[in-house]
Amino acid sequence: MSKGHAWVLGATGQIGRAAVRSLVADGWDVTAASRGGDRDKSWHEDVRTVTLDRDEEGALAAALGDGCDVLVDMVAYGEQHARQLTALAGRIGSAVVISSGAVYEDEHGRSFDTQGEPDGAPCYPVPLGESQATVAPGAATYATRKIRLEQDLLAAGDALPVTLLRAGAVHGPYCRSPRELYFVKRALDGRTRRVLAYGGASRFHPVHAANVAELIRLAASKPGSRVLNAADPQAPTVAEIGEAVDAVLGHSAQTVLMPGDPTPEGVGETPWSSPHPIVYDMSAAERELGYRAVTGYTESLPETVEWIVGHLAGRDWTDAYPAMLRAYGTGLFDYEAEDAWLRRHDRAGV
């Protein structure tokens, strides 16, 4: 017997693919909506696909028809999308919407948005719970748009119960900007040394797409208006991540630890780098939804690495991962600057 009709917006993205599989396995009839209307080869044949640009006036309302029991939204940002969803409250039983851990700010008003400023890196409690202060809502940045979305949806909770999932550093196959590329490419390029700022101790809590999908599955069956973190059971250091990637690839590299900040050229900088740990508290999800992670970082890594290597094959990384280039620039793989720093480091005998 079906649990009902689930609609997934952004179904062919990294989390969406896993969410569709998880919901189908749990007994939901699923409609998978995306701009391309594509079908993942791992989905059950009964999954219905829809081509949809949610920003086209009236398109979502028309495609939704008589409605659904739960709508899962991977691609909602800001006031406009909150209005779009709440306007359809009469046709949506409940919603699960992906937000971001980037919305948090520390006691001094520092957040992901201030990281480029002097002393702008946030210093959060460890672990970081959902009651932590957040950035002010607005339209200027990813974080301010996400908190605007959150607040507007929660305010309409009587009409549309919504679970908002504040995701950590998402990993797994189909990521458009996989952080693991930092170590994978170095291994493929035969780099035998790497430099890690902050003593290699940076921790930016990851979450596998399958774990987000598990939270979605649980929230779909237990509607309510709530905000929950979404993270893996472990929050490895960047040095541990490098070693784990090497182990998957059968590569060996020496980690050279830089005690402080990266250089102005970016030597020592990684996609996880931060002077202070970012570790999310998952006790609320465990308590409210009965959440238990379906995988962990290390055990899921071989599939992730295989996907990155396959997607990179025969292409320059900037062509294979343009979103990674936009997010981090070319400095991540500036081997010339890295080698110059290592020569100075070796001469100093540190």
C-alpha positions in Angstrom: 0.0 0.0 0.0 1.4 3.4 -1.0 2.2 6.0 1.7 1.0 8.7 -0.6 2.3 10.9 -3.4 5.7 12.6 -3.0 6.9 15.3 -5.3 10.7 16.0 -5.5 11.9 19.3 -6.9 15.4 19.3 -8.2 15.3 15.5 -8.5 18.3 15.0 -10.7 20.7 16.9 -8.3 23.0 15.2 -5.9 20.6 15.0 -3.0 17.5 14.6 -5.2 18.6 11.4 -6.8 19.2 9.8 -3.5 15.9 11.2 -2.1 13.8 9.7 -4.9 15.4 6.3 -4.3 14.8 6.5 -0.5 11.2 7.6 -0.8 10.3 4.9 -3.4 11.9 2.2 -1.1 9.8 3.5 1.7 6.6 3.0 -0.2 5.9 6.5 -1.7 4.6 7.1 -5.2 7.2 9.6 -6.5 7.1 12.4 -9.1 10.7 13.5 -10.0 10.8 17.1 -11.3 13.8 18.8 -12.8 14.7 21.3 -15.5 15.8 18.6 -17.9 13.1 16.0 -16.9 15.8 13.3 -16.8 15.6 9.9 -15.2 18.3 8.5 -13.0 19.1 4.9 -14.1 18.9 3.7 -10.5 15.3 4.8 -10.1 12.4 2.4 -10.1 10.4 2.3 -13.4 7.3 3.6 -11.6 8.9 7.0 -10.8 7.2 9.7 -12.9 9.4 12.4 -14.4 8.4 15.9 -15.1 10.3 18.7 -17.0 9.9 21.9 -14.9 11.4 25.3 -14.5 10.1 26.3 -11.1 10.9 29.9 -11.8 8.6 30.1 -14.8 5.4 31.9 -13.8 2.7 29.3 -12.8 4.7 26.3 -13.9 4.9 24.6 -10.6 1.2 25.1 -9.8 0.3 23.7 -13.2 2.6 20.7 -12.9 1.5 19.9 -9.4 -2.1 19.5 -10.5 -4.3 18.2 -7.7 -1.4 18.3 -5.4 0.7 15.9 -3.3 1.1 14.5 0.2 4.6 15.8 0.6 6.7 18.1 -1.5 10.5 17.8 -1.2 12.4 20.9 -2.4 16.1 20.8 -3.1 16.4 24.1 -4.9 14.5 26.7 -2.8 16.1 30.0 -2.1 14.8 33.2 -0.7 11.5 35.0 -0.4 10.2 34.3 -3.9 10.4 30.5 -3.5 8.8 30.7 0.0 5.9 32.6 -1.5 5.6 30.0 -4.2 5.4 27.1 -1.8 3.0 28.8 0.7 0.7 29.8 -2.1 0.3 26.1 -2.8 -0.3 25.1 0.8 -3.9 24.0 0.0 -2.5 21.4 -2.4 0.6 20.3 -0.4 0.2 18.1 2.7 3.6 19.0 4.1 7.1 19.9 2.8 10.7 19.0 3.4 13.1 21.8 2.2 16.9 21.8 2.0 18.5 24.7 3.8 22.2 25.1 4.9 24.4 25.2 7.9 25.8 28.5 6.3 22.9 30.4 8.0 24.5 30.2 11.5 26.5 33.1 13.0 28.6 33.2 16.1 28.3 35.4 19.2 30.4 38.1 17.5 28.2 38.2 14.3 30.7 36.2 12.2 29.5 33.7 9.7 30.4 32.0 6.4 29.6 35.4 4.8 32.4 37.1 6.8 35.2 34.6 6.3 37.0 36.8 3.8 37.3 39.6 6.3 40.2 40.0 8.9 39.3 37.8 11.9 36.1 37.0 10.1 36.0 33.2 10.5 33.1 32.2 12.7 33.9 30.4 16.0 30.9 28.3 16.8 30.1 26.1 19.8 31.0 22.4 19.4 28.7 20.8 18.6 26.6 23.5 16.9 22.8 23.2 17.6 19.8 24.5 15.9 19.2 27.2 18.5 22.4 29.0 17.5 21.9 32.6 16.2 21.6 33.0 12.5 22.4 35.7 9.9 19.9 38.4 9.2 17.5 37.5 6.3 17.9 39.2 3.0 18.7 38.8 -0.7 22.4 39.6 -0.8 24.0 36.2 -0.2 23.3 32.4 -0.2 23.0 32.4 3.6 20.8 35.4 3.9 18.5 34.0 1.2 18.3 30.7 2.9 17.4 32.2 6.3 14.7 34.3 4.6 13.3 31.2 3.1 13.4 29.4 6.5 11.6 32.2 8.4 8.9 32.7 5.8 8.1 29.0 5.6 8.1 28.6 9.4 5.7 31.6 9.7 3.3 29.7 7.4 3.6 26.5 9.4 -0.1 26.3 10.3 -1.0 26.1 6.7 2.0 24.2 5.5 4.1 22.1 7.9 7.7 22.2 6.8 10.9 20.5 7.9 14.0 22.5 7.0 17.2 20.6 6.8 20.4 22.6 7.5 22.9 20.6 5.5 26.6 20.5 6.2 29.3 19.9 3.5 27.4 17.6 1.1 29.4 14.8 -0.5 28.8 11.8 -2.6 28.4 11.1 -6.4 26.9 13.8 -8.7 28.3 16.7 -6.7 29.0 19.7 -9.0 31.8 21.0 -6.8 33.2 17.9 -4.9 35.6 19.0 -2.2 37.3 15.6 -2.4 38.7 16.7 -5.8 41.3 18.6 -3.9 43.0 15.4 -2.8 41.9 13.2 -5.7 43.5 15.4 -8.4 46.7 15.7 -6.4 46.9 11.9 -6.2 46.2 11.5 -9.9 48.8 14.2 -10.7 51.4 12.2 -8.6 51.8 14.8 -5.9 53.8 13.3 -3.1 53.5 16.2 -0.6 50.6 18.4 0.4 50.4 21.5 2.6 47.5 21.9 5.1 46.9 25.2 6.9 45.8 25.3 10.6 47.8 22.2 11.3 45.5 20.1 9.2 43.0 20.2 12.1 40.2 22.0 10.2 36.8 20.3 10.6 33.8 21.2 8.3 31.2 18.6 9.1 30.2 16.6 6.0 26.9 15.0 5.1 26.5 12.3 2.5 23.6 12.7 0.1 22.2 9.3 1.3 22.1 10.6 4.9 20.2 13.7 3.8 17.8 11.4 1.9 17.3 9.4 5.1 16.3 12.6 6.9 13.9 13.4 4.1 12.3 10.0 4.2 11.8 10.3 8.0 10.4 13.8 7.8 8.0 12.9 5.0 6.4 10.3 7.3 6.3 12.7 10.3 5.2 16.1 9.1 5.8 19.1 11.3 7.3 22.6 11.3 10.9 22.3 12.5 14.6 23.1 11.7 17.1 20.3 11.9 20.8 19.9 11.2 21.9 17.4 8.5 25.3 15.8 9.0 27.2 12.5 9.0 28.0 10.6 12.2 31.7 11.8 12.0 33.4 15.1 11.4 36.9 14.2 10.2 39.7 16.7 10.1 41.0 17.7 6.7 44.2 15.7 7.4 42.1 12.6 8.0 40.2 13.2 4.8 43.4 13.5 2.8 44.6 10.2 4.2 41.3 8.5 3.5 41.3 9.6 -0.1 44.9 8.4 -0.5 43.9 5.0 0.9 41.1 4.6 -1.6 43.4 5.5 -4.5 46.4 3.5 -3.2 48.4 6.7 -3.1 51.0 7.8 -0.6 51.7 11.5 0.2 53.4 13.3 3.0 51.2 15.9 4.8 53.1 19.1 5.7 51.4 21.0 8.4 51.2 24.8 8.3 50.5 26.1 11.8 48.4 29.1 10.8 46.6 30.7 8.0 47.1 29.8 4.3 49.5 32.0 2.4 48.1 35.0 0.4 48.6 32.8 -2.8 46.4 30.1 -1.2 49.0 27.5 -0.3 47.5 25.4 2.5 44.0 26.4 1.6 41.4 23.5 1.1 37.6 23.4 0.7 37.4 22.4 4.3 39.8 25.0 5.7 38.8 27.0 8.8 40.7 28.1 11.9 37.8 26.9 14.0 35.8 23.6 13.9 32.3 23.5 12.3 30.6 20.4 13.8 26.8 20.1 13.8 24.8 18.6 16.6 22.5 15.9 15.3 20.7 15.1 18.6 17.5 16.9 17.6 17.1 14.9 14.4 17.7 11.7 16.4 15.2 12.7 19.0 12.5 14.1 16.8 12.7 11.8 13.8 14.5 8.7 15.1 17.4 9.5 12.7 20.2 7.1 12.3 22.8 7.7 9.6 22.8 5.1 6.8 26.5 5.7 6.0 29.6 7.4 7.2 32.3 9.5 5.6 35.0 6.8 5.3 32.8 3.9 4.2 31.1 6.1 1.5 34.3 7.5 0.1 35.2 4.8 -2.4 32.0 5.5 -4.4 32.6 9.2 -4.3 36.2 9.0 -5.4 35.3 6.6 -8.2 32.6 9.1 -9.5 35.1 12.0 -9.3 37.8 10.1 -11.2 35.3 8.9 -13.9 33.9 12.4 -14.4 37.4 13.9 -14.6 38.7 11.3 -17.1 40.2 12.9 -20.2 39.2 16.4 -19.2 40.8 19.4 -17.5 39.3 19.8 -14.0 38.1 23.3 -14.9 36.0 21.8 -17.7 34.8 18.8 -15.7 33.9 20.9 -12.6 33.1 24.5 -13.6 31.1 25.0 -10.4 34.2 24.1 -8.4 36.2 26.6 -10.4 33.6 29.3 -9.6 33.5 28.5 -6.0 37.2 28.2 -5.3 39.2 29.5 -8.2 42.4 28.1 -9.7 44.5 28.5 -6.5 43.5 25.1 -5.2 45.9 23.5 -7.7 48.6 26.2 -7.9 51.4 23.6 -7.7 54.1 26.2 -8.5 53.2 28.3 -5.5 53.0 25.2 -3.4 56.4 23.9 -4.5 58.0 27.4 -3.8 56.6 27.3 -0.3 57.8 23.8 0.3 61.3 24.8 -0.8 61.4 27.6 1.7 60.0 25.3 4.3 62.7 22.7 3.6 65.5 25.3 3.7 64.2 26.5 7.0 64.4 23.0 8.4 61.0 23.3 10.1 
